[in-house]
């Protein structure tokens, strides 16, 4: 990250005290300080792109959604724009954008020729005048216009924060596919391109991505018993890897992808085991008369969070990856479940589902070191089963009313629905390769 970049707080101060002389004195680009706590959102204008109508409209919608959900920006309402867009083309008249409160402007043009599309983008910072601070051109088939627009959004996030975006990722979930049926579906993180990846006429639940993004583990009742399967995305039949008596579910891949933690009840009680990816048992991690389930690996693979009722009610616990040193983590509330480790938070953080005093389910996070709790959802319907984006900035959740929502972890943007319809247990996958 360039040492010439100024902090967002400096940018906000400059905008509040704007003069033409101040504009001339700003040399370095804006940087959003991702290490600080709550902050003002950077005000970004994304005017309608120029060029071929359908492609331009699609790309504009994609970029607006991407930048509006990532937790760093406030994307301004296009109805407020006063700039003469046809006259500006891909340039800007800075005063016209300052007058609506913009601090940055993302402009673009889509040109379609046959089955090919060219997307041109330019990013401006009002503190630096009318010269673009970032510009990119993307070419590809028209069928990939959304992917190309996502690529630009990732560049914008990288420019401002120095970290990768998550706009080229996918989310898997279990969805209804007919009476008495559930299948595993995969969609782009923003809800586009939904497609079914299982179709066996049974109940298929609890998807979990392998770190390489090419496989999904899930539980299926196709043979009557809840067995664990492994499916390669893009081709091939699902492979059954655990069909032991009782439950075989709650799969969670280790960060290196070589092991799978899961819940088995082959001996009559739900316990946590570690399997190889071929299904053979490597180790039993828990052994007590209570119910242990829902394992989740820490990002470095040294610990597992899990759910246990060994103190009377379901609570989130931690243990070493070898099963030792089990300790209770959540101590508030009487029903805490579905832990998910943040993959890249500065301090170890776990999201989980909790039932509050009104018997409503919502999503919380807990700082593993301090035990500090943060409630992310409230009075917006009930939400369950959190799953983090790869950069740890947004959490996918399922709504009790139906659908998949995205919740920025900084709490500064309300949940946004990306899938309508019955859906459960969303699992956010890694970036596509």
FENMO-V476587 format. One record per pair of residues at least 6 apart in sequence whose ideal C-beta (glycine too) atoms are under 6 Angstrom apart, sorted by the first residue. I is the first residue (numbers start at 1). J is the second residue. D is the distance in Angstrom with one decimal. If there is no record, write none. Layout:
I	J	D
I	J	D
This chain:
1	162	4.1
4	28	3.7
5	28	5.0
5	29	5.3
5	31	3.8
6	28	5.2
7	33	5.2
8	32	4.8
8	33	5.6
11	30	4.5
11	127	5.8
12	40	5.9
14	22	5.7
14	127	5.4
15	103	5.8
26	127	4.3
26	128	5.7
29	133	5.2
30	125	5.5
32	42	6.0
32	72	5.2
32	160	4.7
32	161	5.1
34	161	5.0
41	73	5.8
41	74	3.9
42	73	5.1
42	103	5.7
43	74	5.1
43	101	5.4
43	102	5.5
43	103	4.7
44	67	5.9
44	73	4.5
44	75	5.6
44	104	4.6
45	76	4.9
45	97	5.9
45	102	4.2
45	105	4.6
46	63	5.5
46	64	4.6
46	75	5.6
46	106	4.9
47	81	5.9
47	85	5.7
48	60	5.3
49	56	4.0
49	59	5.5
49	60	4.7
49	108	4.1
49	110	5.5
50	109	4.2
51	109	4.4
51	110	4.1
51	111	5.1
52	110	5.2
52	112	4.1
55	110	3.9
55	112	5.3
55	117	5.2
55	145	5.1
56	110	4.1
58	145	5.3
59	110	5.5
59	119	5.8
59	145	5.8
59	149	4.1
62	146	5.3
62	149	3.8
63	149	5.4
63	153	5.4
64	75	5.4
65	190	5.6
66	153	3.6
66	167	4.8
67	73	4.8
67	75	5.6
67	153	5.9
68	75	4.1
69	406	5.6
69	416	5.6
70	157	6.0
71	393	5.1
71	408	3.7
71	410	4.9
76	102	6.0
80	100	4.9
82	96	5.6
82	99	6.0
83	96	3.8
90	107	5.1
90	122	5.4
92	105	5.4
92	124	5.1
92	130	5.5
94	126	5.5
94	130	5.6
97	105	5.4
97	126	5.9
98	126	5.6
103	126	5.6
104	125	5.3
105	124	4.5
106	123	5.4
107	122	4.9
108	121	4.5
109	120	4.7
110	119	5.5
111	118	4.6
112	142	6.0
115	141	5.6
115	142	5.5
117	142	4.7
117	145	5.3
118	139	5.2
119	138	4.6
119	148	5.0
120	137	5.1
121	136	5.2
121	152	4.7
122	132	4.1
122	135	4.6
123	132	5.9
123	133	5.6
123	134	4.0
124	132	5.6
125	133	5.2
134	159	5.1
136	152	6.0
136	155	5.8
138	148	4.1
138	151	5.9
140	148	5.6
146	192	5.9
150	167	3.9
150	168	5.4
153	167	4.8
154	165	3.9
154	167	5.3
157	165	3.9
163	391	5.9
164	391	5.9
166	389	4.2
166	390	5.4
166	391	5.4
168	431	5.2
168	432	5.4
169	189	4.7
169	429	5.7
169	431	5.5
170	186	5.4
170	188	5.9
170	429	4.7
171	187	5.8
171	189	5.5
171	396	5.5
171	426	5.2
171	428	5.3
172	184	6.0
172	186	5.0
172	207	4.0
172	216	5.7
172	427	4.7
173	185	5.7
173	404	6.0
173	423	4.6
173	426	4.4
174	182	5.0
174	184	6.0
174	205	4.6
174	424	5.0
174	425	5.4
175	185	4.9
175	422	5.9
175	423	4.9
176	182	6.0
176	422	4.3
177	183	4.3
182	203	4.9
182	204	5.6
182	205	5.9
183	196	5.0
183	198	4.6
183	204	5.3
184	197	5.2
184	198	4.6
184	204	5.1
184	207	4.9
184	218	5.3
185	194	5.8
185	196	5.3
186	197	5.4
187	193	5.9
187	194	4.2
190	418	5.5
191	418	3.5
191	419	4.9
198	204	4.6
200	222	4.9
202	220	5.7
202	221	5.1
202	222	4.0
203	221	4.4
204	218	5.6
204	220	4.7
205	219	5.3
206	218	5.8
206	219	5.0
206	249	5.6
206	425	5.4
207	216	5.0
207	218	4.7
207	427	4.8
208	217	4.7
208	251	4.5
208	252	5.8
208	427	5.6
209	216	5.9
209	427	5.6
209	429	4.1
210	253	5.1
210	257	5.3
211	253	5.9
211	257	4.4
212	257	5.9
213	429	5.3
213	430	4.4
214	233	5.6
215	230	5.9
215	232	5.5
216	231	5.1
217	230	5.2
217	251	3.8
218	229	5.8
219	226	5.0
219	228	5.8
219	249	4.1
220	229	5.3
226	247	5.0
226	248	5.9
226	249	5.5
227	240	5.5
227	243	4.4
227	248	5.1
228	241	5.4
228	242	3.9
228	248	4.1
228	251	5.9
229	238	4.4
229	240	5.3
230	239	5.0
230	241	5.2
231	238	4.3
241	279	3.3
242	248	4.2
242	279	4.7
244	264	5.7
244	266	4.0
245	266	5.3
246	265	3.4
246	266	5.3
247	265	4.7
248	264	5.9
249	263	5.6
250	262	5.3
250	263	4.3
250	293	5.7
250	294	5.4
251	260	5.2
251	262	4.8
252	261	4.7
252	295	5.1
252	296	5.5
252	297	5.8
253	260	5.8
254	297	5.4
254	301	5.4
255	297	5.9
255	301	4.6
259	274	5.2
260	275	4.7
261	274	5.3
261	295	3.8
263	270	5.3
263	293	4.4
264	273	5.1
270	291	4.7
270	293	5.3
271	286	4.7
271	292	5.6
272	285	4.6
272	286	4.7
272	292	5.1
272	295	5.0
272	306	5.7
273	281	5.7
273	284	5.3
274	282	4.7
274	283	4.7
275	281	5.9
276	282	5.7
285	323	3.5
286	292	4.2
290	308	5.8
290	309	5.4
290	310	4.0
291	309	5.2
292	306	5.8
292	308	4.8
293	307	5.3
294	306	5.8
294	307	4.4
294	338	5.9
295	304	5.0
295	306	4.8
296	305	4.6
296	339	4.8
296	340	5.6
296	341	5.5
297	304	5.9
298	341	5.3
299	343	5.1
302	321	5.6
303	318	5.6
304	319	5.6
305	316	5.8
305	318	5.6
305	339	3.9
305	350	5.5
306	317	5.5
307	314	5.3
307	337	4.9
308	317	5.0
313	334	4.4
313	335	5.9
314	335	5.6
314	337	5.0
315	328	5.6
315	330	4.9
315	336	5.2
316	329	4.7
316	330	4.4
316	336	5.2
316	339	4.8
316	352	5.3
317	326	5.7
317	328	5.4
317	329	6.0
318	327	5.4
318	329	5.2
319	326	4.1
330	336	4.3
333	354	4.9
335	355	3.8
336	352	5.6
336	354	4.9
337	353	5.3
338	352	5.7
338	353	4.4
338	385	5.1
339	350	5.0
339	352	4.7
340	351	4.8
340	386	4.9
340	387	5.6
340	388	5.9
341	350	5.6
342	349	4.2
342	388	5.4
342	392	4.5
343	388	5.7
343	392	5.2
344	391	5.6
344	392	3.9
345	392	4.9
347	367	5.6
347	369	5.9
348	368	3.8
349	365	5.4
349	367	5.9
350	366	5.4
351	365	4.9
351	386	3.8
351	395	5.6
352	364	6.0
353	361	5.6
353	384	4.7
354	364	5.1
355	361	5.4
360	382	5.4
361	382	4.5
361	384	5.2
362	377	4.5
362	378	5.7
362	383	5.8
363	376	4.8
363	377	5.0
363	383	5.1
363	386	4.9
363	397	5.5
364	373	5.6
364	375	5.2
365	374	4.8
366	373	5.4
376	407	5.4
376	411	6.0
377	383	4.6
380	415	5.9
381	399	5.4
381	401	5.0
382	400	3.8
383	397	4.2
383	399	5.8
384	398	5.3
385	398	5.0
385	425	4.9
386	395	4.7
386	397	5.4
387	396	4.7
387	426	5.3
387	427	5.2
387	428	4.5
388	395	5.6
389	428	5.6
390	430	5.5
393	409	5.9
394	406	5.3
394	408	5.2
395	407	4.8
395	409	5.7
396	406	5.8
396	426	4.3
396	428	5.1
397	405	5.3
397	407	5.8
398	423	5.7
398	424	5.1
398	426	5.6
399	405	5.7
402	421	6.0
402	422	5.2
403	417	5.1
403	419	5.4
403	420	5.1
404	418	5.5
404	419	4.0
404	423	5.1
404	426	5.0
405	415	4.2
405	417	5.2
406	416	5.1
406	418	5.8
407	415	4.8
